[in-house]
Amino acid sequence: MSQAPVRQRALLPLWVAMITAAASAFLMNLAYPDAGVWALAFPSAALLLLSLIGRRAGGAFLVGLVYGIVFFALLVSWTSRYLGPIPWAALSVVEGGLTALALILISLAYRWIPRALPGTAARLLVLPAVVAALWVGREVFVGSWPYGGFPWARIGMSQAESPLAPVSSWLGVSGLGFLMVLLVAVVIEIVRLRAWQHTRRVLVPAVLVPAALVIVLLATPLFPTSVSGSMRIAAVQGNGPTGYFDDREPYAVIQAQTDATRPLYGEDVDLLVWPEGSLDGDPFRSDDLARRMTLVATRIDAPLLANAATARDGLYYNTSMLWTDDGTASQIHDKRHPVPFGEYVPDRAFYGALAPDLIGLIQREYSPGSNPPIVEIGDVKVGLAICFDVIYDDVLTEALQGGAQVLVFQTNNADFRGTDENLQQLGFARMRAIETGRNVVNISTVGTSQIIRPDGSTVTSLDADEAGAMLEDVELRTGLTAGVVLGPWIQQLLFWGGLGALVVGWLRARRR
């Protein structure tokens, strides 16, 4: 193919690029619930990439900082509901800064790859692939560091309601995100090259590549899994005073859960599920709580999967426990990823010196769990994720590889009442159902709660701020989707492959 001209200058003046990045952030936020206009993720990605093309590192950092701060400030505005505007602003700035650092690499790819591989084919294929891989790499970086990261803003997770979601069952959420950004980056290069003015040797791949990507994104079916029976699951949303700063009477939380459970007495139930934070204290240290739980398990004639803060060996955990009618809980799972500055304070002495009044409000100090995210009821294995653990791939992968036939996500959204937080988390739960090929029981203290099929459709639902119960025969499924098996490998391949390609591009560009 003919050589393509290499543009070294930025496409947009810096001030225009910063405005464009802010517009991109606004559109990307709208792709997530509550608005949930999933298609806006594509023009958002396009605007951000256009604002980075041709930029040097300093300009790219400024553009990325505008995008990152605006995007996170909009997406996680609900954090201000918990501790006020300072943590919200701090989170937005930190995540924005990390995003900006990672986006520098994309701007470098736009400078180095065309110089290293100046052919038109490389512009249409190699450059977009490197850019898309670096986009996923940015998500991996921000989602892993610091303090375990915050993988709340992956572009693939915005597609829970879109026809593209089944791709995640083959490639994982990161693989879906890669194809989305790849399509955007290819179209940008087609326009930049004015491919329609070139010979057939350029025009044909310029048409076939994006067409093939669109077909893959739209026509990919769900990866098949096998039905292996059913389990009658009851999930109860008590709508009690479960917020960290809520005023409450003794036993008000378990009483609310018990009251909402009573209509189920006499029903045929295999498993009763209460949400995260469904108990007022540690039932292993409170005879009254233990007695109340045993009574509920006896009346429902099924084990009760509840959750509370527990203490063992001088450490505190966010623990889900399978409580039986004999008053014991032989199976427990501790939350794997406690939330920094929410469930514990990392480097407390340092941050306490910076903001003593604010840090002093957070008295919880949960430790990360290490036990498997699975409980067994008879011969059925139930996979677990507690609240924000739903966004961490390792927890779900371990549950599925451990044989989980159905997934239960317990969450407490009371600290974020009246915000989009619970709807965003519900969207992530929907994506997990599609990605894993499992039915998901997503149960919240205050809503929104749903039982979700493997195709992402809703079986039944409880609205926010109402007490109620869901009771359904939930299909059990076996078999691992390709997204579960290959997803972690694809993610690492894209992360390291993108970095490796960038280094090779830099070395080749230096020789030219």
N, C-alpha and C positions, 0 to 999 in steps of 0.2 A: 504494500500500500504506500501511497505517497506520504512524504514527510509533512507533518503539521506544524504550523508556526507555534512557538512557545511564548506565551505571554508572561512576562515577569512582573508587570505592573498589576496592582490591585484592580479588580473590576469596579469597585466602589470607593469613593472617598471615605476616609475613616469615619467622619461624622454621619454619613449616609449608612455606612455599614453598621454602626452602633444602633441607629434607629431601626435598621432592618433586623438586627439581632433581637431587639426588644419586641418587634412585631412577631418574629419567629417564636419567641418565648410565650407570647400571648396566645398564639395559635396552638402551640404544643400543649399548653395547659387545658385548652378547650377540648383536646382530643381525649382527655381523661374524664371520668365522672366527676361531678354531676352532669356536666354538659355532654360528655361522651361522644363528641362528633369525631369519630375515629379517623375519618378521611383527612382531617386537618393536620394529621401528623406528617403527611407527605409535603404539602406546601411549606409547613414549618421547617422541615429538614432542608428543603430546597433553599429557603431564605437564609438559613444559617450557613449552609455551604457556600452560597454566593457571597456572603459577607466575609468569608474566610479566604476566598481564592485570591492568590497573589500577595497576601499579607505577610509581612515579616513577623518575627516572634512577638515583638512588643505590641504591634497593632492587633495581632490575633489574640493576645492575652486580653486586651481591652474589650474587643468584640465578644470574646468568650465570657468575660466577667459580666458584661451587660446581660447577655443571654442567660447565664447561669443564675445570677441574682434575681432577675425578673421572673424567670421560670420557677425557681424554687419558692420564691416569695409568694407567688400565686398558687402553686400546687399544694404547698404545705402551710397555707395560711391558718389552717386549723390548729397548728401548734401554739398559736398565741392564745387559744382558748384555755390552755392548760396552765401555763406559767406566765403568760403575758407577752408583750411585744419584744422584749429583749431576747429571749431564747429563739423566737421566730426569726428575728433579724440576724442573730448570730448563726443559726443554722443556714439561712439563705446565703449569707456572705461566705461561710466556710464551704458549703457545697458549690456555690458559684465560683469561688476561687479554685477549687479542685477541678471543676468543669473547664475553667479557662485554661489551666495548665495543660489538661489533656487535649483541648482543642487546638493548641499550638501545633501538635503533631499533624493534625489534618491540614493545617495551613502549610506546613513544611512538605507534606506529600504533594500538594498542588504545585509547589515550587520545584521539588527535586525529581519526582517521577517523570514529568514530561521532558526534563533535560536529560535524564538517564535513558529514557526510552522514548525518543521523539516521534516515533511512527504513529499514524492514526489509529492502528489497531490497539496499541498500548493505551492511547487516550480513551478509547471506547471500552476497553476491557480491563486492563491492568490498573489504571488509575482509579476508576470507580470501585474496583474490588479492594484496593488498599484503603481508600477513604472509608468504605463501609466497614472494613475490618477494624480500622482505628476507632470508628464510632462505637462499635461493640467493646473494643478495648477500653474506651473511656468509661463505658457503663460498668465494666468489670472493676476498673480502678476505683471509681467513686463508690461502687457497691461493696468494696472490700476494705477500704481504709479511709480514715482512721477508726479505731475502736470497733472493728468488724464491718465498717461501712454502712451505707444506707441505700440499698438497691431498690428504692421506691419509684425511680423515674426511668425505667427501661422502656424504650419506644415500643417494643413488642407487647408490653403489658397494657398499652393503650388500646389494643385491638380485641378486647374481650367480646364486643358486640359486632365485630366485623366479619365478613366472609373469609378473611385471611387467617383467622385464628386457628383453623385446623392444621396449618403448616407447622405450628408449634408441637403438634403430636408426632411429627417426623424429625424436626430439627431443634426442638426446644425453643424457648422464648428468645434466646440470643440469636439463634439461627433465623427465626422469623424477622427479627430486627435487622439483621445483616441484609436479607433480601430486600426489605423495604428501602433501606438507605442505598443499597446497590442500584435499585431501579431509579431512584431520584438522581443519584450521581451520574448514571448513564445518560439520562435525559438531559441533564445539564451539559454534558460533553457533546451530545448531539447538537444542541443549540449553539454552543460555543464554536464548534467546528463548522457549523452550517452544512451539515452532512448532506442535506438534500441538494446542494449545489455540486457535489462531487460525483465521481464516476460510480458505476454500479458496484465496483469492488469496495467502495466505502459505504454506499447507500444500503446495500443488502444487509451487512451486519448491523448497521445503524437502525434498521427496522427490525431485524430478527431478534437481536439481544433484548431490547425492552419488551417486545411482544412475547418472547419466551418467558421472561420474568413475570409479566402480567398473568400469563396462563398458569404458571406454577403457583402464583399467589392466590389466584381465584379458583382454580380447579382442583387443588389438592384435597382429597377426602380425609376424613379422620383415620388415623392409624387404628386398625381393628384390635379390640380386646375381646375376651370371651366371658360371657355371663356364667357365673358359677353358683347361682342361687340368689337368695335375698335375705335381708335382715330387717325386722320391723323396728325402726328406730324412732324414738320420741326425743324431741329437742325443745327445751323450754327457755323462753325469754322472759325473765321475771320483772324487768324494768324497775329494779330496786335502786336504792341509793348507793351505787357502786363506784362513783367517782372518788378520786383520791381526796378531794377536799369536801365531799358531800357530808352534810350533817346527818347523823343516823342514830337511831335507838339501838340498844343491844339486840343482836340477832335479826335486825331488820332485813338484811340481804338474804339470808337463808329463808326467812319467812316469806319474802316476796317470791322467791323461787318455788317454795313449797306451795304457796297459794296458786301459782300458775300451773303447778303440776297436778293439783287435785282433780281436775276434770279428766285426767288420764287414768285415774284409779279404776280398776276393773277392765281396762283395755288389755289386749294381748300385746306385750312389749318385750323385745329382746334386749334392748339397750336404751337406757335413759341418759340423755346428755344435758348437762348444765354448762353454761359458758365459763370463760375465764373470770376469776373474781366472784364466783357464785357463792362463796362462803365468807363469813365475817372474820374468820381466823383459822388457825391451824387445827384441824380435827384430830391430829395425832397428839395434841396437847390440851384439847378441850373436850371433856367428857360430854358436855351438853351438845356441842356441835356433832360429835360422833353419834350420840343417841338420836338426834334429829335425822341425820343422814341414814342411819340404819332403819329408822321407821319408814322413811320414804322408800328405800330399796325394798323393804318388806311389803309395803302397800302396793308398789308397782310390780312386784314380783320379777324384778330384773336388776342387774347391776347398774349402779349410778356412776357415771363419769363426771366428776366435779373438779373444781380447781380452786386453789387457795395458795397464799404464801405459807411456806413451811420452813422449819428449821431442822437441820441435821448437822451434827458434828461442828457446831459453831458457825455454820454458814446458812444463808437464807436462799430459798429457791422459789420460783414460780412453778408450782407443781400441779399437774393433773393426776388424779388418782381414780382407780376403778374400785368403788366401794360396794361391798356386797351385804346381803341381809344378815350375815353373821357378825357384822360390825368390824370388819377388817378390810384393808386395801393392800393386797399383795403385789399389785402392779401399779407403778407410778412412772410418770415421765416429767422431767424438768425442762422448762423452756431453755432452748439451746442458745438463743441470742437475746439476752436481756437488753433493753433499750438504753443506750447511754444518755445520761441526764434525764431519764424518765424512771428507769427501774434501778439504776445505780449511777454513781458519779465516778468516772475514771479520774485518776489523779486528783482525788478530792482536795488534798491540801493545796495544790496549785490553784485550782479553780475557786476553792473556798476563799483564798486570799484575794482573788480578783473580784468576786461578787459574793461576799459572805451571806448577805440576806437571802439572795436568790438560791444559792446552793444549799443553804440551811433549810429551805422548804422541802428538799428532797431527802427524806430520811430512809428511804428504801435502799438496800444494798444487796441486790440479788446476785448470785453467782450463776455462771452458765452451767447448764446440765450436761451430762455425758451419757445418760441412759438412752436406750433406743426409743424412737418416737412411735411406739407400737404398743397396743394392749390386745390381749387375746380374750375373746368371749367364746368359750367352747372351741370349735375348730375354725373360727373366723378371726382374721387379723385386721385390726382397725388402725390405720395410720393417723398420726396426730400432728398438728401444728398449732402452737399457742400464739394467738394474736399476730404480731409482726413477723413471727417465724415463717409465715406463709410466703414472704417475699424472698426467703433464702433457699436457694436451690438444694443445698446439701441436706437440709432436713427432709424435704420431700423425696429426694433421691434415696436416702437411707430407708425411709418408710417403705417405698415401693420395692426396693431391692430386698427388704426384709419380708416381703410377701403381703403387704397391705392390700386388701380387697375393696376397701371403702376408706374415704378420708374424712376426718372430723376436724374442723377448725374451730377452736374455742377462742372467743375474743371479748374484750371489755372495752366498749367505745364510749363509756359514760363521761370520760374527761373531755370528749369532743362533741358533745351533743349539739345539734343544730348546725353542724359543718358537713363538708363533703368527705371527711375522713372515712366514715363507715362505708360510703358508696365506692370510694376508691379501693378500699380493702376488699369489698365484695366483688369488684371487677377483677382484682387479682385472684380471688378464689375461683371465679368463673374460668379464668385463663388456666388455672391449675387443673381444673376438672378436664378441660379440653386437652391440655398437654399430657396428662397422665392417663387418660382413658378411664377415669374413676368417677363415681358419684361422690359428691362433696356435700357434707352437712356443715354449713357455716352458721354457727349459733353465737349470738351476741347477747350481752346483758340487756342492752337497750335498743338493739336493732341497728341496721336492717339484717334480719336473719333469713336464710334461704336454704333449701335443699336443691342441688344443681345436678343435672344429668351430665354425662361425659361429652355431649355435644354443646354444652353451655346453656341449654334451655333450663328454665326454672320449673321445678316440680311443685313447690309450694313456698310461701313467703310470709314473713311477719314484718309489718311496717315498723319504722322507728318510733320509740316512745310509747309503745303499747305492750302490755303483758299478754302472753299467749303461748301456745304450744303447737308444734308440728308433729304429726304422726304419719309415717309413710312406710310402705314396704320398699326398701331401698335395694336396688340390684347390687350384688357383689360381682366383682370382675377380677379376672386373672390375666396374666400376660403383661409384659412391659412394652410400652410404646417405644418407638425409635427415639422420640424426643427425650425420654427418660434415660435410655441407654447411651445414646450418642450425644445428647445435649451438652453434658459437661465437657466432653472431648471437643466438640465443635467450638464451644466457648473458648477453650484454651488454645485451640488451633487458630482462631481468629485473633485472639489477644497477641500471641507470640508471632503468628504469621504477619500480622499488620506491622508490628515493631520490626521484625526481621526484614520485611520488604522495604520499610522506610530506611533502614540502615544501608541496605544494598543500593537503594536509589541514591542515597547521599554519596556513597563511595563511587558509584558510576558517574554521577553528576560532576564530581570533583575532577574526574579524569577528562571530561569533555572541555 
